[in-house]
Amino acid sequence: MKVLLIKNVPKLGKKGEIKNVNPGYARNFLIAKELAKMADRATIGHWQAMQKHLVDDRILAKEKIEALKNKIDDIKIEIKANKNEKGHLFAQIKPLDINKELKKYKIEVPESKIIMPNIKEVGEYKIKIELSDQVIAKFYLSII
């Protein structure tokens, strides 16, 4: 019996592959656990259409990420903070503070994606934002 794997199955194959397996194994294990579907023309056609749609969505998402990176790379943010006579800040600058400033530029990113050093003094710092696994935007933050 031919099945289309909809998830990776150890020792059998990867998602999207069509495999010839024992009918009992297909019905009782693969299809029952929603690891595969019977490989008929309709299922294969639907799978191929879904994959094409996913590729198109990834391309659009990548273009949006690149546009956001270009927008972030062009900015310089200043944050005013209270300090003592030695230039040490009374309160540490956190991703929440940076996110508030980014919103002024109509940029919204999750705080968990903001990569920054431990900022405790007045000065200029390079901040990174991980937009995806391969795309990191960088900008400068001035603490005054």
Phi and psi in radians as a Rosetta constraint file:
Dihedral C 1 N 2 CA 2 C 2 CIRCULARHARMONIC -1.589 0.35
Dihedral N 2 CA 2 C 2 N 3 CIRCULARHARMONIC 2.329 0.35
Dihedral C 2 N 3 CA 3 C 3 CIRCULARHARMONIC -2.253 0.35
Dihedral N 3 CA 3 C 3 N 4 CIRCULARHARMONIC 2.649 0.35
Dihedral C 3 N 4 CA 4 C 4 CIRCULARHARMONIC -1.793 0.35
Dihedral N 4 CA 4 C 4 N 5 CIRCULARHARMONIC 2.068 0.35
Dihedral C 4 N 5 CA 5 C 5 CIRCULARHARMONIC -1.294 0.35
Dihedral N 5 CA 5 C 5 N 6 CIRCULARHARMONIC 2.208 0.35
Dihedral C 5 N 6 CA 6 C 6 CIRCULARHARMONIC -1.814 0.35
Dihedral N 6 CA 6 C 6 N 7 CIRCULARHARMONIC -0.061 0.35
Dihedral C 6 N 7 CA 7 C 7 CIRCULARHARMONIC -2.512 0.35
Dihedral N 7 CA 7 C 7 N 8 CIRCULARHARMONIC 2.787 0.35
Dihedral C 7 N 8 CA 8 C 8 CIRCULARHARMONIC -1.166 0.35
Dihedral N 8 CA 8 C 8 N 9 CIRCULARHARMONIC 2.343 0.35
Dihedral C 8 N 9 CA 9 C 9 CIRCULARHARMONIC -2.146 0.35
Dihedral N 9 CA 9 C 9 N 10 CIRCULARHARMONIC 2.052 0.35
Dihedral C 9 N 10 CA 10 C 10 CIRCULARHARMONIC -0.989 0.35
Dihedral N 10 CA 10 C 10 N 11 CIRCULARHARMONIC 2.441 0.35
Dihedral C 10 N 11 CA 11 C 11 CIRCULARHARMONIC 1.143 0.35
Dihedral N 11 CA 11 C 11 N 12 CIRCULARHARMONIC 0.141 0.35
Dihedral C 11 N 12 CA 12 C 12 CIRCULARHARMONIC -2.161 0.35
Dihedral N 12 CA 12 C 12 N 13 CIRCULARHARMONIC -0.950 0.35
Dihedral C 12 N 13 CA 13 C 13 CIRCULARHARMONIC 2.995 0.35
Dihedral N 13 CA 13 C 13 N 14 CIRCULARHARMONIC -3.134 0.35
Dihedral C 13 N 14 CA 14 C 14 CIRCULARHARMONIC -1.788 0.35
Dihedral N 14 CA 14 C 14 N 15 CIRCULARHARMONIC 2.826 0.35
Dihedral C 14 N 15 CA 15 C 15 CIRCULARHARMONIC -0.932 0.35
Dihedral N 15 CA 15 C 15 N 16 CIRCULARHARMONIC 2.306 0.35
Dihedral C 15 N 16 CA 16 C 16 CIRCULARHARMONIC 1.668 0.35
Dihedral N 16 CA 16 C 16 N 17 CIRCULARHARMONIC -0.206 0.35
Dihedral C 16 N 17 CA 17 C 17 CIRCULARHARMONIC -1.457 0.35
Dihedral N 17 CA 17 C 17 N 18 CIRCULARHARMONIC 2.605 0.35
Dihedral C 17 N 18 CA 18 C 18 CIRCULARHARMONIC -1.795 0.35
Dihedral N 18 CA 18 C 18 N 19 CIRCULARHARMONIC 2.203 0.35
Dihedral C 18 N 19 CA 19 C 19 CIRCULARHARMONIC -2.201 0.35
Dihedral N 19 CA 19 C 19 N 20 CIRCULARHARMONIC 2.608 0.35
Dihedral C 19 N 20 CA 20 C 20 CIRCULARHARMONIC -1.728 0.35
Dihedral N 20 CA 20 C 20 N 21 CIRCULARHARMONIC 2.032 0.35
Dihedral C 20 N 21 CA 21 C 21 CIRCULARHARMONIC -2.293 0.35
Dihedral N 21 CA 21 C 21 N 22 CIRCULARHARMONIC 2.940 0.35
Dihedral C 21 N 22 CA 22 C 22 CIRCULARHARMONIC -1.083 0.35
Dihedral N 22 CA 22 C 22 N 23 CIRCULARHARMONIC 2.366 0.35
Dihedral C 22 N 23 CA 23 C 23 CIRCULARHARMONIC -1.002 0.35
Dihedral N 23 CA 23 C 23 N 24 CIRCULARHARMONIC -0.662 0.35
Dihedral C 23 N 24 CA 24 C 24 CIRCULARHARMONIC -1.135 0.35
Dihedral N 24 CA 24 C 24 N 25 CIRCULARHARMONIC -0.770 0.35
Dihedral C 24 N 25 CA 25 C 25 CIRCULARHARMONIC -1.080 0.35
Dihedral N 25 CA 25 C 25 N 26 CIRCULARHARMONIC -0.708 0.35
Dihedral C 25 N 26 CA 26 C 26 CIRCULARHARMONIC -1.125 0.35
Dihedral N 26 CA 26 C 26 N 27 CIRCULARHARMONIC -0.919 0.35
Dihedral C 26 N 27 CA 27 C 27 CIRCULARHARMONIC -1.227 0.35
Dihedral N 27 CA 27 C 27 N 28 CIRCULARHARMONIC -0.819 0.35
Dihedral C 27 N 28 CA 28 C 28 CIRCULARHARMONIC -1.427 0.35
Dihedral N 28 CA 28 C 28 N 29 CIRCULARHARMONIC -0.418 0.35
Dihedral C 28 N 29 CA 29 C 29 CIRCULARHARMONIC -2.079 0.35
Dihedral N 29 CA 29 C 29 N 30 CIRCULARHARMONIC -1.090 0.35
Dihedral C 29 N 30 CA 30 C 30 CIRCULARHARMONIC -1.107 0.35
Dihedral N 30 CA 30 C 30 N 31 CIRCULARHARMONIC -0.894 0.35
Dihedral C 30 N 31 CA 31 C 31 CIRCULARHARMONIC -1.298 0.35
Dihedral N 31 CA 31 C 31 N 32 CIRCULARHARMONIC -0.666 0.35
Dihedral C 31 N 32 CA 32 C 32 CIRCULARHARMONIC -1.097 0.35
Dihedral N 32 CA 32 C 32 N 33 CIRCULARHARMONIC -0.652 0.35
Dihedral C 32 N 33 CA 33 C 33 CIRCULARHARMONIC -1.610 0.35
Dihedral N 33 CA 33 C 33 N 34 CIRCULARHARMONIC 0.171 0.35
Dihedral C 33 N 34 CA 34 C 34 CIRCULARHARMONIC 0.979 0.35
Dihedral N 34 CA 34 C 34 N 35 CIRCULARHARMONIC 0.711 0.35
Dihedral C 34 N 35 CA 35 C 35 CIRCULARHARMONIC -1.666 0.35
Dihedral N 35 CA 35 C 35 N 36 CIRCULARHARMONIC -0.339 0.35
Dihedral C 35 N 36 CA 36 C 36 CIRCULARHARMONIC -2.665 0.35
Dihedral N 36 CA 36 C 36 N 37 CIRCULARHARMONIC 2.891 0.35
Dihedral C 36 N 37 CA 37 C 37 CIRCULARHARMONIC -2.273 0.35
Dihedral N 37 CA 37 C 37 N 38 CIRCULARHARMONIC 2.717 0.35
Dihedral C 37 N 38 CA 38 C 38 CIRCULARHARMONIC -1.065 0.35
Dihedral N 38 CA 38 C 38 N 39 CIRCULARHARMONIC 2.382 0.35
Dihedral C 38 N 39 CA 39 C 39 CIRCULARHARMONIC -1.547 0.35
Dihedral N 39 CA 39 C 39 N 40 CIRCULARHARMONIC 1.348 0.35
Dihedral C 39 N 40 CA 40 C 40 CIRCULARHARMONIC -1.764 0.35
Dihedral N 40 CA 40 C 40 N 41 CIRCULARHARMONIC 3.055 0.35
Dihedral C 40 N 41 CA 41 C 41 CIRCULARHARMONIC -1.063 0.35
Dihedral N 41 CA 41 C 41 N 42 CIRCULARHARMONIC -0.716 0.35
Dihedral C 41 N 42 CA 42 C 42 CIRCULARHARMONIC -1.124 0.35
Dihedral N 42 CA 42 C 42 N 43 CIRCULARHARMONIC -0.783 0.35
Dihedral C 42 N 43 CA 43 C 43 CIRCULARHARMONIC -1.109 0.35
Dihedral N 43 CA 43 C 43 N 44 CIRCULARHARMONIC -0.786 0.35
Dihedral C 43 N 44 CA 44 C 44 CIRCULARHARMONIC -1.139 0.35
Dihedral N 44 CA 44 C 44 N 45 CIRCULARHARMONIC -0.748 0.35
Dihedral C 44 N 45 CA 45 C 45 CIRCULARHARMONIC -1.095 0.35
Dihedral N 45 CA 45 C 45 N 46 CIRCULARHARMONIC -0.759 0.35
Dihedral C 45 N 46 CA 46 C 46 CIRCULARHARMONIC -1.096 0.35
Dihedral N 46 CA 46 C 46 N 47 CIRCULARHARMONIC -0.749 0.35
Dihedral C 46 N 47 CA 47 C 47 CIRCULARHARMONIC -1.075 0.35
Dihedral N 47 CA 47 C 47 N 48 CIRCULARHARMONIC -0.781 0.35
Dihedral C 47 N 48 CA 48 C 48 CIRCULARHARMONIC -1.124 0.35
Dihedral N 48 CA 48 C 48 N 49 CIRCULARHARMONIC -0.695 0.35
Dihedral C 48 N 49 CA 49 C 49 CIRCULARHARMONIC -1.135 0.35
Dihedral N 49 CA 49 C 49 N 50 CIRCULARHARMONIC -0.720 0.35
Dihedral C 49 N 50 CA 50 C 50 CIRCULARHARMONIC -1.098 0.35
Dihedral N 50 CA 50 C 50 N 51 CIRCULARHARMONIC -0.745 0.35
Dihedral C 50 N 51 CA 51 C 51 CIRCULARHARMONIC -1.121 0.35
Dihedral N 51 CA 51 C 51 N 52 CIRCULARHARMONIC -0.697 0.35
Dihedral C 51 N 52 CA 52 C 52 CIRCULARHARMONIC -1.117 0.35
Dihedral N 52 CA 52 C 52 N 53 CIRCULARHARMONIC -0.723 0.35
Dihedral C 52 N 53 CA 53 C 53 CIRCULARHARMONIC -1.117 0.35
Dihedral N 53 CA 53 C 53 N 54 CIRCULARHARMONIC -0.718 0.35
Dihedral C 53 N 54 CA 54 C 54 CIRCULARHARMONIC -1.124 0.35
Dihedral N 54 CA 54 C 54 N 55 CIRCULARHARMONIC -0.687 0.35
Dihedral C 54 N 55 CA 55 C 55 CIRCULARHARMONIC -1.112 0.35
Dihedral N 55 CA 55 C 55 N 56 CIRCULARHARMONIC -0.759 0.35
Dihedral C 55 N 56 CA 56 C 56 CIRCULARHARMONIC -1.075 0.35
Dihedral N 56 CA 56 C 56 N 57 CIRCULARHARMONIC -0.725 0.35
Dihedral C 56 N 57 CA 57 C 57 CIRCULARHARMONIC -1.123 0.35
Dihedral N 57 CA 57 C 57 N 58 CIRCULARHARMONIC -0.687 0.35
Dihedral C 57 N 58 CA 58 C 58 CIRCULARHARMONIC -1.137 0.35
Dihedral N 58 CA 58 C 58 N 59 CIRCULARHARMONIC -0.670 0.35
Dihedral C 58 N 59 CA 59 C 59 CIRCULARHARMONIC -1.127 0.35
Dihedral N 59 CA 59 C 59 N 60 CIRCULARHARMONIC -0.782 0.35
Dihedral C 59 N 60 CA 60 C 60 CIRCULARHARMONIC -1.097 0.35
Dihedral N 60 CA 60 C 60 N 61 CIRCULARHARMONIC -0.736 0.35
Dihedral C 60 N 61 CA 61 C 61 CIRCULARHARMONIC -1.105 0.35
Dihedral N 61 CA 61 C 61 N 62 CIRCULARHARMONIC -0.710 0.35
Dihedral C 61 N 62 CA 62 C 62 CIRCULARHARMONIC -1.128 0.35
Dihedral N 62 CA 62 C 62 N 63 CIRCULARHARMONIC -0.686 0.35
Dihedral C 62 N 63 CA 63 C 63 CIRCULARHARMONIC -1.122 0.35
Dihedral N 63 CA 63 C 63 N 64 CIRCULARHARMONIC -0.710 0.35
Dihedral C 63 N 64 CA 64 C 64 CIRCULARHARMONIC -1.130 0.35
Dihedral N 64 CA 64 C 64 N 65 CIRCULARHARMONIC -0.720 0.35
Dihedral C 64 N 65 CA 65 C 65 CIRCULARHARMONIC -1.116 0.35
Dihedral N 65 CA 65 C 65 N 66 CIRCULARHARMONIC -0.751 0.35
Dihedral C 65 N 66 CA 66 C 66 CIRCULARHARMONIC -1.098 0.35
Dihedral N 66 CA 66 C 66 N 67 CIRCULARHARMONIC -0.710 0.35
Dihedral C 66 N 67 CA 67 C 67 CIRCULARHARMONIC -1.122 0.35
Dihedral N 67 CA 67 C 67 N 68 CIRCULARHARMONIC -0.727 0.35
Dihedral C 67 N 68 CA 68 C 68 CIRCULARHARMONIC -1.136 0.35
Dihedral N 68 CA 68 C 68 N 69 CIRCULARHARMONIC -0.690 0.35
Dihedral C 68 N 69 CA 69 C 69 CIRCULARHARMONIC -1.063 0.35
Dihedral N 69 CA 69 C 69 N 70 CIRCULARHARMONIC -0.800 0.35
Dihedral C 69 N 70 CA 70 C 70 CIRCULARHARMONIC -1.085 0.35
Dihedral N 70 CA 70 C 70 N 71 CIRCULARHARMONIC -0.632 0.35
Dihedral C 70 N 71 CA 71 C 71 CIRCULARHARMONIC -1.187 0.35
Dihedral N 71 CA 71 C 71 N 72 CIRCULARHARMONIC -0.737 0.35
Dihedral C 71 N 72 CA 72 C 72 CIRCULARHARMONIC -1.224 0.35
Dihedral N 72 CA 72 C 72 N 73 CIRCULARHARMONIC -0.695 0.35
Dihedral C 72 N 73 CA 73 C 73 CIRCULARHARMONIC -1.073 0.35
Dihedral N 73 CA 73 C 73 N 74 CIRCULARHARMONIC -0.379 0.35
Dihedral C 73 N 74 CA 74 C 74 CIRCULARHARMONIC -1.590 0.35
Dihedral N 74 CA 74 C 74 N 75 CIRCULARHARMONIC -0.006 0.35
Dihedral C 74 N 75 CA 75 C 75 CIRCULARHARMONIC -1.839 0.35
Dihedral N 75 CA 75 C 75 N 76 CIRCULARHARMONIC 2.783 0.35
Dihedral C 75 N 76 CA 76 C 76 CIRCULARHARMONIC -2.367 0.35
Dihedral N 76 CA 76 C 76 N 77 CIRCULARHARMONIC 2.165 0.35
Dihedral C 76 N 77 CA 77 C 77 CIRCULARHARMONIC -1.873 0.35
Dihedral N 77 CA 77 C 77 N 78 CIRCULARHARMONIC 2.446 0.35
Dihedral C 77 N 78 CA 78 C 78 CIRCULARHARMONIC -2.086 0.35
Dihedral N 78 CA 78 C 78 N 79 CIRCULARHARMONIC 2.346 0.35
Dihedral C 78 N 79 CA 79 C 79 CIRCULARHARMONIC -2.174 0.35
Dihedral N 79 CA 79 C 79 N 80 CIRCULARHARMONIC 2.247 0.35
Dihedral C 79 N 80 CA 80 C 80 CIRCULARHARMONIC -1.567 0.35
Dihedral N 80 CA 80 C 80 N 81 CIRCULARHARMONIC 2.323 0.35
Dihedral C 80 N 81 CA 81 C 81 CIRCULARHARMONIC -2.442 0.35
Dihedral N 81 CA 81 C 81 N 82 CIRCULARHARMONIC 2.658 0.35
Dihedral C 81 N 82 CA 82 C 82 CIRCULARHARMONIC -1.357 0.35
Dihedral N 82 CA 82 C 82 N 83 CIRCULARHARMONIC 2.424 0.35
Dihedral C 82 N 83 CA 83 C 83 CIRCULARHARMONIC -2.423 0.35
Dihedral N 83 CA 83 C 83 N 84 CIRCULARHARMONIC 2.871 0.35
Dihedral C 83 N 84 CA 84 C 84 CIRCULARHARMONIC -1.611 0.35
Dihedral N 84 CA 84 C 84 N 85 CIRCULARHARMONIC -3.073 0.35
Dihedral C 84 N 85 CA 85 C 85 CIRCULARHARMONIC -1.159 0.35
Dihedral N 85 CA 85 C 85 N 86 CIRCULARHARMONIC -0.330 0.35
Dihedral C 85 N 86 CA 86 C 86 CIRCULARHARMONIC -1.574 0.35
Dihedral N 86 CA 86 C 86 N 87 CIRCULARHARMONIC -0.053 0.35
Dihedral C 86 N 87 CA 87 C 87 CIRCULARHARMONIC 1.596 0.35
Dihedral N 87 CA 87 C 87 N 88 CIRCULARHARMONIC 0.092 0.35
Dihedral C 87 N 88 CA 88 C 88 CIRCULARHARMONIC -1.437 0.35
Dihedral N 88 CA 88 C 88 N 89 CIRCULARHARMONIC 2.399 0.35
Dihedral C 88 N 89 CA 89 C 89 CIRCULARHARMONIC -1.355 0.35
Dihedral N 89 CA 89 C 89 N 90 CIRCULARHARMONIC 2.564 0.35
Dihedral C 89 N 90 CA 90 C 90 CIRCULARHARMONIC -1.293 0.35
Dihedral N 90 CA 90 C 90 N 91 CIRCULARHARMONIC -0.557 0.35
Dihedral C 90 N 91 CA 91 C 91 CIRCULARHARMONIC -2.293 0.35
Dihedral N 91 CA 91 C 91 N 92 CIRCULARHARMONIC 2.466 0.35
Dihedral C 91 N 92 CA 92 C 92 CIRCULARHARMONIC -1.243 0.35
Dihedral N 92 CA 92 C 92 N 93 CIRCULARHARMONIC 2.511 0.35
Dihedral C 92 N 93 CA 93 C 93 CIRCULARHARMONIC -1.390 0.35
Dihedral N 93 CA 93 C 93 N 94 CIRCULARHARMONIC 2.303 0.35
Dihedral C 93 N 94 CA 94 C 94 CIRCULARHARMONIC -2.110 0.35
Dihedral N 94 CA 94 C 94 N 95 CIRCULARHARMONIC 2.901 0.35
Dihedral C 94 N 95 CA 95 C 95 CIRCULARHARMONIC -0.970 0.35
Dihedral N 95 CA 95 C 95 N 96 CIRCULARHARMONIC -0.542 0.35
Dihedral C 95 N 96 CA 96 C 96 CIRCULARHARMONIC -1.049 0.35
Dihedral N 96 CA 96 C 96 N 97 CIRCULARHARMONIC -0.731 0.35
Dihedral C 96 N 97 CA 97 C 97 CIRCULARHARMONIC -1.130 0.35
Dihedral N 97 CA 97 C 97 N 98 CIRCULARHARMONIC -0.710 0.35
Dihedral C 97 N 98 CA 98 C 98 CIRCULARHARMONIC -1.197 0.35
Dihedral N 98 CA 98 C 98 N 99 CIRCULARHARMONIC -0.682 0.35
Dihedral C 98 N 99 CA 99 C 99 CIRCULARHARMONIC -1.084 0.35
Dihedral N 99 CA 99 C 99 N 100 CIRCULARHARMONIC -0.679 0.35
Dihedral C 99 N 100 CA 100 C 100 CIRCULARHARMONIC -1.060 0.35
Dihedral N 100 CA 100 C 100 N 101 CIRCULARHARMONIC -0.716 0.35
Dihedral C 100 N 101 CA 101 C 101 CIRCULARHARMONIC -1.221 0.35
Dihedral N 101 CA 101 C 101 N 102 CIRCULARHARMONIC -0.667 0.35
Dihedral C 101 N 102 CA 102 C 102 CIRCULARHARMONIC -1.132 0.35
Dihedral N 102 CA 102 C 102 N 103 CIRCULARHARMONIC -0.570 0.35
Dihedral C 102 N 103 CA 103 C 103 CIRCULARHARMONIC -1.114 0.35
Dihedral N 103 CA 103 C 103 N 104 CIRCULARHARMONIC -0.452 0.35
Dihedral C 103 N 104 CA 104 C 104 CIRCULARHARMONIC -1.135 0.35
Dihedral N 104 CA 104 C 104 N 105 CIRCULARHARMONIC -0.455 0.35
Dihedral C 104 N 105 CA 105 C 105 CIRCULARHARMONIC -1.673 0.35
Dihedral N 105 CA 105 C 105 N 106 CIRCULARHARMONIC 0.178 0.35
Dihedral C 105 N 106 CA 106 C 106 CIRCULARHARMONIC 1.057 0.35
Dihedral N 106 CA 106 C 106 N 107 CIRCULARHARMONIC 0.707 0.35
Dihedral C 106 N 107 CA 107 C 107 CIRCULARHARMONIC -2.056 0.35
Dihedral N 107 CA 107 C 107 N 108 CIRCULARHARMONIC 2.152 0.35
Dihedral C 107 N 108 CA 108 C 108 CIRCULARHARMONIC -2.129 0.35
Dihedral N 108 CA 108 C 108 N 109 CIRCULARHARMONIC 2.147 0.35
Dihedral C 108 N 109 CA 109 C 109 CIRCULARHARMONIC -2.369 0.35
Dihedral N 109 CA 109 C 109 N 110 CIRCULARHARMONIC 2.630 0.35
Dihedral C 109 N 110 CA 110 C 110 CIRCULARHARMONIC -1.133 0.35
Dihedral N 110 CA 110 C 110 N 111 CIRCULARHARMONIC 2.458 0.35
Dihedral C 110 N 111 CA 111 C 111 CIRCULARHARMONIC -1.051 0.35
Dihedral N 111 CA 111 C 111 N 112 CIRCULARHARMONIC -0.512 0.35
Dihedral C 111 N 112 CA 112 C 112 CIRCULARHARMONIC -1.168 0.35
Dihedral N 112 CA 112 C 112 N 113 CIRCULARHARMONIC -0.328 0.35
Dihedral C 112 N 113 CA 113 C 113 CIRCULARHARMONIC -1.551 0.35
Dihedral N 113 CA 113 C 113 N 114 CIRCULARHARMONIC -0.118 0.35
Dihedral C 113 N 114 CA 114 C 114 CIRCULARHARMONIC -1.501 0.35
Dihedral N 114 CA 114 C 114 N 115 CIRCULARHARMONIC 2.076 0.35
Dihedral C 114 N 115 CA 115 C 115 CIRCULARHARMONIC -1.845 0.35
Dihedral N 115 CA 115 C 115 N 116 CIRCULARHARMONIC 2.055 0.35
Dihedral C 115 N 116 CA 116 C 116 CIRCULARHARMONIC -2.532 0.35
Dihedral N 116 CA 116 C 116 N 117 CIRCULARHARMONIC 2.708 0.35
Dihedral C 116 N 117 CA 117 C 117 CIRCULARHARMONIC -1.312 0.35
Dihedral N 117 CA 117 C 117 N 118 CIRCULARHARMONIC 3.006 0.35
Dihedral C 117 N 118 CA 118 C 118 CIRCULARHARMONIC -1.321 0.35
Dihedral N 118 CA 118 C 118 N 119 CIRCULARHARMONIC 1.846 0.35
Dihedral C 118 N 119 CA 119 C 119 CIRCULARHARMONIC -1.705 0.35
Dihedral N 119 CA 119 C 119 N 120 CIRCULARHARMONIC 1.975 0.35
Dihedral C 119 N 120 CA 120 C 120 CIRCULARHARMONIC -2.274 0.35
Dihedral N 120 CA 120 C 120 N 121 CIRCULARHARMONIC 0.012 0.35
Dihedral C 120 N 121 CA 121 C 121 CIRCULARHARMONIC -2.342 0.35
Dihedral N 121 CA 121 C 121 N 122 CIRCULARHARMONIC 2.790 0.35
Dihedral C 121 N 122 CA 122 C 122 CIRCULARHARMONIC -1.178 0.35
Dihedral N 122 CA 122 C 122 N 123 CIRCULARHARMONIC 2.483 0.35
Dihedral C 122 N 123 CA 123 C 123 CIRCULARHARMONIC 2.722 0.35
Dihedral N 123 CA 123 C 123 N 124 CIRCULARHARMONIC -2.936 0.35
Dihedral C 123 N 124 CA 124 C 124 CIRCULARHARMONIC -1.986 0.35
Dihedral N 124 CA 124 C 124 N 125 CIRCULARHARMONIC 2.370 0.35
Dihedral C 124 N 125 CA 125 C 125 CIRCULARHARMONIC -2.304 0.35
Dihedral N 125 CA 125 C 125 N 126 CIRCULARHARMONIC 2.595 0.35
Dihedral C 125 N 126 CA 126 C 126 CIRCULARHARMONIC -1.673 0.35
Dihedral N 126 CA 126 C 126 N 127 CIRCULARHARMONIC 2.165 0.35
Dihedral C 126 N 127 CA 127 C 127 CIRCULARHARMONIC -1.967 0.35
Dihedral N 127 CA 127 C 127 N 128 CIRCULARHARMONIC 2.457 0.35
Dihedral C 127 N 128 CA 128 C 128 CIRCULARHARMONIC -2.043 0.35
Dihedral N 128 CA 128 C 128 N 129 CIRCULARHARMONIC 2.545 0.35
Dihedral C 128 N 129 CA 129 C 129 CIRCULARHARMONIC -2.194 0.35
Dihedral N 129 CA 129 C 129 N 130 CIRCULARHARMONIC 2.130 0.35
Dihedral C 129 N 130 CA 130 C 130 CIRCULARHARMONIC -1.487 0.35
Dihedral N 130 CA 130 C 130 N 131 CIRCULARHARMONIC 1.752 0.35
Dihedral C 130 N 131 CA 131 C 131 CIRCULARHARMONIC -1.407 0.35
Dihedral N 131 CA 131 C 131 N 132 CIRCULARHARMONIC -0.555 0.35
Dihedral C 131 N 132 CA 132 C 132 CIRCULARHARMONIC -2.727 0.35
Dihedral N 132 CA 132 C 132 N 133 CIRCULARHARMONIC -3.060 0.35
Dihedral C 132 N 133 CA 133 C 133 CIRCULARHARMONIC -1.078 0.35
Dihedral N 133 CA 133 C 133 N 134 CIRCULARHARMONIC -0.568 0.35
Dihedral C 133 N 134 CA 134 C 134 CIRCULARHARMONIC -1.904 0.35
Dihedral N 134 CA 134 C 134 N 135 CIRCULARHARMONIC -0.181 0.35
Dihedral C 134 N 135 CA 135 C 135 CIRCULARHARMONIC -2.029 0.35
Dihedral N 135 CA 135 C 135 N 136 CIRCULARHARMONIC 2.105 0.35
Dihedral C 135 N 136 CA 136 C 136 CIRCULARHARMONIC -2.186 0.35
Dihedral N 136 CA 136 C 136 N 137 CIRCULARHARMONIC 2.162 0.35
Dihedral C 136 N 137 CA 137 C 137 CIRCULARHARMONIC -1.635 0.35
Dihedral N 137 CA 137 C 137 N 138 CIRCULARHARMONIC 2.582 0.35
Dihedral C 137 N 138 CA 138 C 138 CIRCULARHARMONIC -2.281 0.35
Dihedral N 138 CA 138 C 138 N 139 CIRCULARHARMONIC 2.487 0.35
Dihedral C 138 N 139 CA 139 C 139 CIRCULARHARMONIC -2.622 0.35
Dihedral N 139 CA 139 C 139 N 140 CIRCULARHARMONIC 2.939 0.35
Dihedral C 139 N 140 CA 140 C 140 CIRCULARHARMONIC -1.810 0.35
Dihedral N 140 CA 140 C 140 N 141 CIRCULARHARMONIC 2.443 0.35
Dihedral C 140 N 141 CA 141 C 141 CIRCULARHARMONIC -2.071 0.35
Dihedral N 141 CA 141 C 141 N 142 CIRCULARHARMONIC 2.177 0.35
Dihedral C 141 N 142 CA 142 C 142 CIRCULARHARMONIC -1.851 0.35
Dihedral N 142 CA 142 C 142 N 143 CIRCULARHARMONIC 2.217 0.35
Dihedral C 142 N 143 CA 143 C 143 CIRCULARHARMONIC -1.794 0.35
Dihedral N 143 CA 143 C 143 N 144 CIRCULARHARMONIC 2.068 0.35
